[in-house]
């Protein structure tokens, strides 16, 4: 897979997943030295060649040939919480198909202390270079798992004592009034459609983020970031 963007490539270099780096001519020497410090094959090329290979001009002057991003298993996420002696915090995505939203949610989940992200395999954007670029390196640290059936996964988590909160703009419960300590799953619906009916019914509580503007809903990745922050804050204060 061709990976682009400075943070994602640097994290892949630290993981030892890079076979070759392509740098745009004219990239600053300090960054070149940072890349070369990882003892990997480096080639220089005109920036237009990187534009064509990446299919975008947003590559920040670097491309890398890396191993394909691999899906984790849900058990990897659960074990991550157990091994740290922490209450589980997992993000479940129900139909996030925009790769930039997907990547942004992964980034927020990693930064704010979640143990992983899980998606239903037929209703998700793939793990692509765009996801990795938007996640800014978080895919190197956070397990991202696929499940065949999200409602069944929710049932399994509930059997293990995990409280499941679904994000819904019309919900009666304000997220700021909830106790978000303890084992927790946050469920985020797809762009435009929100949560599917069965997924909504499986949630213990539907929650909303209070808004004041004329636009009625938040971007899925922004909503996920706010809910993750509230959960992280409750754990620090709790």
N, C-alpha and C positions, 0 to 999 in steps of 0.2 A: 504494500500500500504506500502511496505517496502522501506524506504528511507535510503540512506547511504551517508557518507561524513560529515565532521564536520560542515562546514558552512551551508549546507542545513538543517541538523538536528537542529542546534542551532536556525536558523530562524524559523523552525517549532515549536520548543519549545517556543519561544517568542510569536508565534501566538496562542499557546494553542491547537495545532492540534495533539499532540503526546500522545498516550495512554501508551506506554512502550518503554524503551530504552534498547538495548542490547549492552554492552561494552565488548571489548576484554580484557581478563586478561592481566595485565601488562601495560595498558594505564596509562599515567602519572597522578598523584594525582590531580594536578591543574585542569586538564581537567575534571576529575571525579567530583570534587567539582563544577565546572561550570555547569555541567549537573544536578547534584543533587539540585542545587539552584532553579531549576524550579519545584520542588516538584512533580516529576513524578516517576513512578515505574521504577527501574533500576535493570537489571539482568546482571551478569557477566558470560562469557563463553569463552572457548578456541577460539583462533583466527580462527582455521580451521572451526569451526561452523559458524562463520560470513562469511568466504569465501564461504561456501556451500549455505548459505541462500541468500547472495547477488549475487552469481554467478560470483563474481569477487574478486580479492585481493585488489582492489582499494577503499575499504570502509573506510580507515583511522581509523579502530578500533571501529566504531560505526554504529549501525543500529537502526532504529526507526520504530515502527508501527504508521502510521499516516493516517489521512483521505486522500482519493484520491484527487489529484490535480483537481481543478474544472476549466472548461473553463469560461472565462468572456464573456460578450457580446460586440459587437462593440460599442454600446451606452455607456458602462462603460468607454471605452477609450476616447470617445468624451467628456463625462461629466468630466472626470479627467482634461482635458485641460481647459474646461470652468470654473470649480470650482477654478482653480489656476490662472485664468485670463491670460492664456498663449496661444500663437499660437500653434495649434496642430502639433505634430511631431509623426507620426505613421509609423511603419515598416510593410510592407505587404510582405508575403513570398509565392512565387509561386513554390511549389513543393520541399520544403526542407524536405527530408525524413530521413536524417541522424540525430539521436537524439543528437549527440554531437555538430553538427553544430547548430541545433535548440537551444540547451541550451546555447551555446556560444553567439548566436545572442540575446537571451533574456537578458543575462548578460550585454552585451554591451549596449543594448537599455536602461536598467535600469540605468546603471552607467552614461550614457551620456545624460540623461534627456528626453528620449522619453516617451510618454504617454501610449504606449502599442504596442503590436505586434498582427497582425491578420493573420490567415492562412485559406486556403480553406480546408474544413473538409475532402475531399476525397484525398487530395494531400499533406499530412503532416505527419510527425512523431507524434505519440501520446504524451500526457503529461505523461512521464514515470519517474521512478527513475533515469535513465541515464540523461534525460533532466534536472531534478532538480539538480542532482549532478554537471553537467557541468555548470549550471547557477549559482552555488555557492550561493544559497539563494535568487536570484533575483525573483524567482517565487512567493515568499511571498509578494513582493511589486509591481510587475508590472502586469497589466491585460494582459492576453493572450487570444485572442478571436478566435472563429471559424466563418466563413461565408460560406454559401452554394455556393456562386458564386463570385469569386474574381473580374472578370471584372465588374459585376454589383455594387460591393462595390466601385470600382474605380470611376464609373460613379456617384454614390451617393456623394462621397467625392468631386469630381470636381464641382458638383452642389452647394456645400457648400463653394466654393472658395478655396479648397485645391489644391495646385500645386503638380503634381505627377511626380516623377523622377524614371525612371527605370534603373537599373545597367546593362550595356551591354559592353563587352570588345571592340567591334568594333565600338562603337558610336563615332561620331565626336566631341561631346561636352566633354571637360575636366572638371571634377568636381571642380577643383581648380579655374575655371573661372566663376562659377555660383554664383548667389545671392541666398543663401539658407535660407534667412529669410522668415517670414510669415508662414501661415499654409502649412504643407508639409507632403507628404507621400513618403517614400523610398521603392521601390519595388525590391526585391532580388529574382533572379531565382534559380531553383534547381541545384543540383550538376551535372555537366556535360551537362545538357540540356539547362540551362539558362531560360530566360523568354519564355513562350508560345507566339505564334504569336498574339493571340487576346489580351493578356495582354500587349504585346509590343505596339500594336496599340492604346491601351487606354491611355498609358502614354503621358504626355505633352512633356517630353523631355527624351531622352535616354542619359545616361552619362557614361563616362569611367574613370577609375583610371589609370593615366599614369604609365607604367612599363618600366624597363630598362633591365631586365634580359632575358634569353633565354626562360624561361617558360612563356607561353602566357597568363595565367589567374591566378587569385587569388582564394583561398578557399572562399566559399560563406560567411562564418562567418567573415573572415578577411575583405572582401570587405564591408560587412555591417558595421563593426566597423569603417572603414575608412570614409565611407559616413556619419555615425552618428557623428563622430568627426568633420567633416567639417561643418555639420549642427549646432552642438553645438557651435563651434567656431564662426560661423557667427552670432549666436544669442547673444553671449557674446559681440562681437565686435560691433554689429549693434545697 
